[in-house]
Structures are given as structure tokens and as C-alpha cells.
Amino acid sequence: MQQQEIHKFLERYFHANGCEIIDSGPGYMTVQLTIDLDKELMNRPFYWHYLEKTGGIPNPMQLTLITNQQLAPPHIKGEVIHFGSPRLHQIFDSARNLAGYIRLYEDHRQAQGKQVPLRPWLGMNIRVSYQCDRKRDVFKSIGLQLINGQMVESFHDRLLGMSLTPKIPDYSFTLSPLIMPGSGVYRVANFIKAEIEQEDHIWAEEARQRWQKDLSLLEHFYEEAEEKGESYEKEKTALKEQYEPKVNISIINGGLFYLTDSAV
Amino acid sequence: MTVQIGFDSAWQDEFLKRIDDDGPWGNWELYKLAVEVENHTTIPDFEGLQAPKHLPNLTPLPHQLEVAKQVVERMNGKAILADEVGLGKTIEAGLILKEYMIRGLVKKVLILVPASLVSQWALELNSKFFIPAVAQRKSYVWEQCDVVVSSIDTAKRNPHRDIIYSLDYDMIIIDEAHKLKNNKTRNYEFVQNLKKKFCLLLTATPIQNRISEIFNLVSLLKPGHLGNESAFYENYKKDSRSLNDDVHLKELVNKVMIRNRRADTGIEWTKRHVETIPIEFSQPERELYEAVTELRSEENWVSSSQFSVMTLQREACSSREAVYFTLQNMLKRQEQPSIAFQEQIQYLIKKVEAVQQNSKAQKALELIQKINDKVIIFTEYRATQMYLQWFLKQYGITSVPFRGGFKRGKKDWMRELFQKNAQVLIATEAGGEGINLQFCNHIINFDLPWNPMRLEQRIGRIHRLGQEKDVMIYNFATKGTVEEHIMKLLYEKIHLFEKVIGDLDDILTKLEFGNIDDHLVDIFGKSASEGEMRIKMENLTSMIQFAEDLKEGELNAATGNS
């Protein structure tokens, strides 16, 4: 992530959370936090607890972030933000937490007087992690139409091309799903699992070989001991945790999308 | 090939609940941002290092990056990092830890380091690696913090021990791991019983160890890698030091150990200047030394005493205080000292009292005044340390003491005082390890340790990455004493100080003759005459030179210079 991208990202994050950027220039920005975002980011629960008990006037903090030390004027004091900085990762986590679930309607702007049906879609953004003593991740975005069961990949990219709104547009009505959202999630999960099972898992095979090798070394080491003892058991558990290959599917975010027939 | 697939159902439960409750629903812009975050933080490959991208303020050296890559990709996260002193093992360990944390493979970490380094480790991990490491000071820290730095001596004691064993650590890092070479100690047992999923052992001196020590260290990291105990010792003689001779064993060890040498790193190091400063005893000092030396001819003295004459001789070269202290101890240890023994001691104490000035201290004072900059003085004896501090104070020179026995906070404080307020740091041997003093570039070896590796560790405190000036080393050796002999051997015959540590390692391991200390004790302590001493010295020297030649031969062969 380039510094410029980080700067843009922060601007959008604060805007989306209703914070006013009270000062900004090349390489820096000062943000007036809202009460909610102060609680989210500033880690001062005692202050907020005290304020709620005493009924004082809340005074959320201002935050100055420097995204480029070369460009920022030297008198600006603030936190330096880069890709590895704890503050940025806190904001990353916050973005994930604040937008885990969503419901949106396509803002179709069709001619007046005509009722437009909107079909329900379940959209899920998913991370698939392949883990042994190493790890890699794959991002997937799946859309499932909850009436006919049609499934599409790269669903999120398709959504990005549409105009979406949190309120149902005029002259629109939603069709009721035939597939309940719960079983929709189940279908998507099964689809991904089936896909993973089709893959070539050389990595897992290799991890098991490494595991087996270390395990036999361990056995050999304790071969002559009458009482293998605690350290043997611990080492054995440690090897399992270190090498055992597994795939984890976790959901980043997702929700319901009501779209026109022609949208997908 | 089937593989276990897990599905996180927490999202789904909450999702269904929100459908029932008709919200609350997230903001579309934030929703999109969350996906962008995901795309930026997804790591699509098993291989490669992510950590450097997260560390804009740190420019790791090429050898450090290579180590990190190798540990992650080829050693499965279990390794002995054995770079020479001063090549940045902490940076390597930090890179590896960061890599695993970024990839989400490691969350809970236990870092065991010498007490004097606890704060420094915590500080470096925080400032250089943005890893929220906490120095263990209160017992709740174990459970509440994910990355904890502690001394092994604290960790192994209850209540800490039980808490640590009950926690699930993903990674264990142990600094100065060569201290775990003996598998009979409590420290060893403590570490052996830790669950080590990923594990790094850091040490600067593994090869100097005997083969049994290598076995113990490797078995701690990866039990069975060198076979079990009986099979191992069947193959390799227990007291052998010939790790290098056994190609197979060397290969095995290299699978779990990485060792970079200064010469391999391609970094320009500042130079070392070594100056031997001969010291002339005053008459009373000479008499004390000789009185001590004469003890050797006394019947029953050596056998009835726990202290060898050698020790007293070496102390006499250091300070009268050191001799006095030892004499007092000798008297105390005897339950019912014979009259003769008491008289003997009294006689020596008179000699001690006759000494009015310390020639070495005078020389040190001159030198310190001339240098007019920060200086570290190393001595082997606490009595000398205390005397020197008093002595320098008489001349208005500020100094701070440093000992291995200091508590962590005190060590940090002394280092800080030295950096900011004092001109001289006076350290005893035990203070040599585990403290970095790159801001100083002058060392006075007030007396010399016999083990060359210890000498190297002293120098390594200041001649390391981050040292910007040439390093000046002043060795004091009193003329006509055992010190002068040692000096001749170490300095003139084997050119010890000019070598870099790796060479020395190599050379010492080429020699099949065990511990160099033992040889020195034998030469200086047990020789009946000057002549015998000289012959034994010659022998030792030629063995060392022979090993050097061997090494050069190997080098030539390796570079194809045939």
C-alpha cells in the first residue's frame, strides 16, 4: 500500500464514519473524531465511563495523522502512519468490525409509474486460509441469488459497478427469497468447500511429510526412556500445531443485495 | 489428498439475527473499505517475506533478510541463530517474529533473555518492529499481554513457572542460549518442558562448545535431530571438540543452525587497534607477586587450599585488594586453620599491606585522561573493580560499576548513567555479556581472561553493528609475570586480536585438545620450571599455528587455488 493510497484510505474511512477533517494538506490530516469513533480508536474507556456517570459534556479528541513525513510541514505534530503502523492496523480492524453486515438496494432510476421487481442476492466476501507451518490466503467473493440459486464469483466487483442505496428506491418492490438466507450461507460454504477439495494439496502433503519426519525423530529420541514424560507429550502437541495442514474459511463481510433482473 | 476444512460460523449467526431484527446494517463505503483492506493484507504465497514492507524505518542487511527467509522457508520456524557477536541476531529474530505475526501464525510469544537485556529487547521490538512487547514486571502480564520479555531466572520460578506452563505459546525465543548447554540444570529442564511450536535459540558461541553441548542445544530445539543420547555418544566421542571433522554431523547441525561470519556479510567494519601496554611493578608489588609465587614450592599448600597459586598470581597482577580478599577467604574457609597456615597468611597480608600504589591503576588513569572520552575497563575481580572506582574518584573521574549480578533495572540504569553522566564503566567478567555499548570505542583490559572467546565477547560489546569509530583496545600486562606469558601467547604468537571471531572459532575447533583454559592452567600452574613452561607454550603455539595452516589450506582448496 503506497503512502498516497493510505492517505486516500484514511480520508474515506473518516468520512464514512461522519468525522470532519478539520485540517489537511500534503502528507497530513487532522480529524475531529465523533464520539463513536473516539470510543472505537482512542482506547480511553475510563474517560467515557466517567463522563456517562457524571453527565459531563463529551469532548471527543482530534487526531493528526502524518502520511508522508517529507511532504508534511515540519510544524505539524502527529502520528506517523505507514503500512506497518499499529494505528493503521487498528483502523483496518475497525473497518472490518464496523461493516460486517449490510443490506442494499439497486438504485435503478427506471421510468416512473412502473413497478420494478428487485431480486434478493446473498453476497459474501470470504477469506480462505491455507495453513500449516506456513500460511497463504485467497480472497473470494460469491453471490447467490436467493430465488433461482444462481451463483456467481467476483460478486463484489460486480457490485462496485452498480449504484446502491440503503433505502428501497421508489416504484420498487422486493421479491421474497425462496432460499432462506441461512441455507444460502450453507450453499455458499459447500460450494467453496467443494472447490477446495478439488484443488491439488501438495502443500498439505509436504507439510505432513515434514510433520512425520520430525515426529519420527522425536520417537527415536525418547525410544530408550521408560517414562516418556511431559516434555514428550508437549513436543508432540507442538508438532501437531506446527505442521497440521488445514484450510480455514472465514467471512470478512456480507449481506443482502436487492438487484434488478439485468444487474447480474 | 483430503484436507481438513474449517468454516467460521460466527458470522452467519449474527447475520441471521440482524435479518430478524431488521438491522443494524453497515455503511456501504466502510463495507467497500473493509474489502480493500482485505486485498491489501491478503498474502497469496507461502513463500517470501512480508515483514520488510511493514517496517519502513528499518533497513535490514542482506544477511539478516537471508536468515529470516531461510528460517521461515527451509527450517520451518525452528532454528539456532548463531551469527557472530554484533551481526544483529536481534534484528533477525525480530524479522522472523514479525513475519509470523503478520501471517497470523503466531500470536502469543515468550521471549527469554538475560536480565540486563529485558528492557532493551522490549524497546527494540516496539520501536523497530512495532511489536507490542512488554517487559515482565508484574505477574498478570503473562496472561494479559501477548508478547512478553522476561529473564529466564524469573520465568522458571513459581508462581511464574506454573502460569507459563498453563499458557499456549506459539513462539519461544531464547537469547544467549549457549547458557543452556548443560542438560542437568534447572534452566534446561524449564525450557525443555516448554511447548515449542516455533522456536528461535540465539547464541554467539555454539561451536566453542563441546560436542555434548551441541547435542543438548539441538535436542532442546528439535529432539531427535541428532538421535537419542546413547546413539549419539556412540557415534561421537563425548568430549570431542571435532564437530568440524565430522562432515555428517556438521551437515545435520547446519540444518537447524545458521551462522554468519563478519567476513561473509560484506559489511565494512570499523577497524580494531590493539595496543599492549607493559606495566612495570613497583618494588613492593614485585615482592608480593614473588611471595605468592613461592607458595608453589611449599608442601601441602596447594593441596590444602581451595585456591590455586595461579589465582593468587593473577590477582597480584590486578590489585592488592584482590589478593587480600582471597587471602581472607582462605582463612575463613578453614575450620581450624593450623598455626603454620595462619602465619603464612599473615605473612602474605603483610606483603599486601606494604603495597602502597597500584601501577596498573596509575597507568589506567594516565590513559583515561589522555583519551578524554568514554572508556570501559574490564577486570576479572570485584575487589579490583571497587578499588578502581575509588581510585578514579580521587582524581575526579566519574565511573559506574557493572556486574553480572546486578538486577535488570540496575543494569539499565548503569548503562544509562555511563552513556549520559560518567566517563568510565568498570565491568567484571560476568558483566561482559548481554549489554551493548556501541557509543563507546575504548576498552582497557585491566587483566586478561584466559579464554580467548571471553576476550572476544568483551570486545564484542562495542565492536558491533552501530559502532561508527575504530575500536581501541588496550591490554595491560605486567612484565615478568604469568600475564606477560599469556599475552605473548595470545597476542604475539596467535595474533588473536587481529582475527575476527569466526577465524578463532574455526581454529579452536580444529584443535582436538579440549579446553584452552585447561592448557593454560597446565602450562602456568603445573610446570616445574621456566624451561618446562617454555616448551609447553611452544607446543601449544605450534598446534594453534598448525590448525591455522589447515584452515588456510581448506580456504585455498575451496577457492580452487590448487
Interface residues (C-beta under 8 A of the other chain):
Chain A: M1 F9 R12 Y13 H15 A16 N17 H82 F83 G84 S85 P86 F92 A95 R96 L98 A99 G100 Y101 I102 R103 L104 N125 R127 S129 Y130 Q131 D133 R134 K135 R136 D137 V138 F139 S141 H156 L160 L164 P166 P181 G182 V185 A189 K193 I196 E197 D200 H201 I202 W203 A204 E205 R210 D214 S216 L217 L218 E219 H220 F221 Y222 E223 E224 E230 S231 K234 E235 T237 A238 E241 Q242 Y243 E244 P245 K246 V247 N248 I249 S250 I251 I252 N253 G254 G255 L256
Chain B: M1 T2 V3 Q4 I5 G6 F7 D8 W11 Q12 E14 F15 L16 R18 I19 G23 P24 W25 G26 N27 W28 E29 L30 Y31 K32 L33 A34 V35 E36 V37 E38 N39 H40 T41 T42 I43 P44 D45 F46 E47 K53 H54 L55 P56 V72 E73 N76 G77 K78 R103 G104 L105 F130 P132 D170 Q192 N193 L194 K195 K196 K197 F198 S219 K222 P223 G224 H225 G227 N228 E229 S230 A231
